């Protein structure tokens, strides 16, 4: 279901947003992420792709009823396939990906990842977590480039869905290869995994 959304400054936003959440065994975190997305004035549509979960993830998704779209697979096909299927189901101009294992996820993260696209400063936005000080990825540009927090224009991704489907868990590297650096904005945030 597409809703008319208003941004924080009460002006009607000009672009519709579909958020796609790929899910594989994330029963502990997925409910809070969906609740936050459903209460965001910037999100028009939430699409959850259950990629063969064997825990209670699918049961949690079903509890949201018609508030979200659910795509569910019995078998795990990989993140690339899940995202491609979500894009096919989306009805918005902008598609945003958020991993289902994010902790302390809030409206601020949604606003931050959409701001450069709404202001037409980027075609792609990568939102990356700020790792703990002594974390393995603490100073690694690798962690920024494989982030699961992303925003795109749907039209830019449609020609690449067949290839995305085949990437399994290398989808972030594949997506990075499609866009020039000057088309991409990287936004740090405080979400923890």
N, C-alpha and C positions, 0 to 999 in steps of 0.2 A: 504494500500500500504506500503510495506517494503522498507525503504531507506537504503543505505549504509551510515553509520555515521562515523565521525572522532571525536576523543576526542580533548580536548583543546590543548594537546601537539602534535597534528597533526598525531599521530599514530592511525592506524585503531583499533578501539576497538574490542575486541574478542567476546563480547556478545551482541545480539540484545535485544532491550528493547521495550516493549509495555506498554504504560501508560493507565490506566483505570480510567475514571472520572465518578463516580456515580452522577447523577443530579436529584434533586427534588426542583423545584421552585427556581432556582438560576440565574434568568435573569440578575441581577446586576453584577455578578462576573464571570460567566462562560466564557464569550467571551475572557477576558484578560488571563485567565488560558490557554485556548486552543491556543491562539496566541503565548504565551510563549513556550508552548510544541512544537508547529510546527516549531519554529525557533531554538530549541535546537539541537545541533549536536549529542547529546547522545540518542535522542528518535527516534525510527524507526517507531512507529505506535501509533496513538492516537485513543482510543476507548471510546466513550461517551455513557453512558447508561442513557437514560431519563426514570426515574422511576415514570411515571404518572404525570409529571408536569402539572399544570393548568395555569401557567403564560406563558411568551414568550420564555422560555428556548428552547423548541424544534425548534421554528422558527430560533433562533440564531444558533443552531447546523446545521440546514439545509443550512444556508448561507455559511458554510465551504465546501459544496459539497463533492467531493471525497477525499479531503485532510484528512478527518477523517472517521472512521467507526462509524455509529450511530445505536444503538439498542434502540428501543423505546417501552414502554409499556403504554397502556391507563390507567391502574390501577397501584396504588402504591403497590409494593410487598415488599419493604424494602431493605435496603442496602446490606444485605447478598446475596439476590437474584440478585441484580444488579451487584455486584462484580463477582459472580459466572458466570453470563452470559457473562460478559466482558472477563473473563479468557477463556471461551469456544471459543470466537471469536479471541483471541490473537494468533499471529504466532511467538512470540519471546520466547527466553529462560528465560528472566527476565520479571516479571510483576511488575509494580509500581502502587500504588493507590494514587491519590490525590483527596481530597474533592473538591467540586466545589464552596465552599464559602470562599476560601482563598483569603486574601487581600495582596498586595505587593509581589505576587508570581513572582519569577525570576529564571534565569538559575542557579544561585548559589544554590538554594534549590534542583534542580534536580541533580546537581553534588554531593552535600553533601550526598544525600540519596543513590546514586549509588556507591559512592567511596568504601565503605566497601565490597560491593559485587564484584565489578570489581577487587579489590585487594585480593579477597577470604579470607577476615577476618571475614565474617559473612554469614549465610544463610538467615537471616532476618534483615531488617533495619527498625527502627521506627524513623521517623523524627517528632519532637514535637515542638509546638509553645512555645515561651517564653511569658507567660502571663504578663499583666500589673502588676505593683507592688501590688496594692490592689485588684487585681482580685480574685474572689472566688477560682479559682484553682491555685493561685500563687505558693503555695508550695506543691501542692498535686501530689504524684506519680500516682494518678488515672488518671490525665489528660494525662500523658505520655503514659499510657497503653491503652488508648482508642483513641489514635491519628488516624486520617484518612490518614496520610502520611506514606506509607509503601512500602517496596520492598521485593520481594520473587523470588525464582526460581520457575517457573511455574510447574515443575515436582513435587515439594514438595506439591503443592496445589491440583493438579488434583485428588488424591484419596479422597479428602474431599469436593468436590463441592456439592454433594447431601446434606450433613449436613450444609454447608455454606448457601445454599438456604433457609433453614428453620430458620436461626438465626434472620432474620429481622434486628433489630437494635442492636443486641448483637454480631455482627460479629467480632468486635475487640477482645472481651473477648474470643470468640471461637478460633480465630486465635492465640492468646497468649498461649492458652492451648496446642497447637500442637507442640511447639518448646521449647527446653531447653534454659535456660538463657544464657548459654555459646555459643549458636548459634545466639544470638540476639545482635545487636548493636543499641544503642539509641543515636540519633544525635539531639542536640538542634539547633533550627534556629530562625529567627526573624519574621516568618510569623505570621500575626495577623488574627484572625477570626472576 
